[in-house]
Amino acid sequence: MKNHPLLAFLLGIWLGGSVLVGAAVSYNFAGFEDLFARNPKLAQQAGFVPQDTAAKKASALWVHAAELNRVLFQAWNRTQIVLGALVLGLAITWRARRLATTLLALGLAVVIFTHFGLEPQVVGIGRQLDFVPRTPPPPQLAAFQDAHRAYFLADTLRFCLVLAAAGILLYTGPRNAASQRPDAARS
């Protein structure tokens, strides 16, 4: 990858963006207690006692956080499809190792599957759960948890595939690198 900085740059955006989006969406829900501790006025205006998990999950604040996550995931998945296509195209053009190219193609395929196959389920079922009390657990909750788990596993697989491809590209050159070196022609 030393010889192709654009490929390295785009892989960095793809992997780094995944980490940043994951951190942001995780904090949207997990950060409630932190937000209430930082801003007592928010806790007073929330409309529920911050420790009341059932009320929290049926609140406007929770639904707003959920909707932000949906928007972030949808935008990031579309962005990943573009990044993945660019990275794969560059890897093919640059004649990257077959294993790296295959891993990138599989990573792109997983993003496409996640965006068109799993994302609509997670978003659709998630919106059915908006403002629904959690006691007793609503019937859609199990289906949402299954779809969310599948989404998380697919995204983890995609990240690992792209990370492995980046590692291969970082530590190896293009196919037949020895025959492409200028000093190879002299020997």
Secondary structure, DSSP 8 states (H G I E B T S, - for coil): -TT-HHHHHHHHHHHHHHHHHHHHHHHHHHTHHHHHHH-HHHHHHSSS-TT-HHHHTTSHHHHHHHHHHHHHHHHHHHHHHHHHHHHHHHHHHTT--HHHHHHHHHHHHHHHHIIIIIHHHHHHHHHHTTT---SS--THHHHHHHHHHHHHHHHHHHHHHHHHHHHHHHHS-STTHHHHSGGGTT-
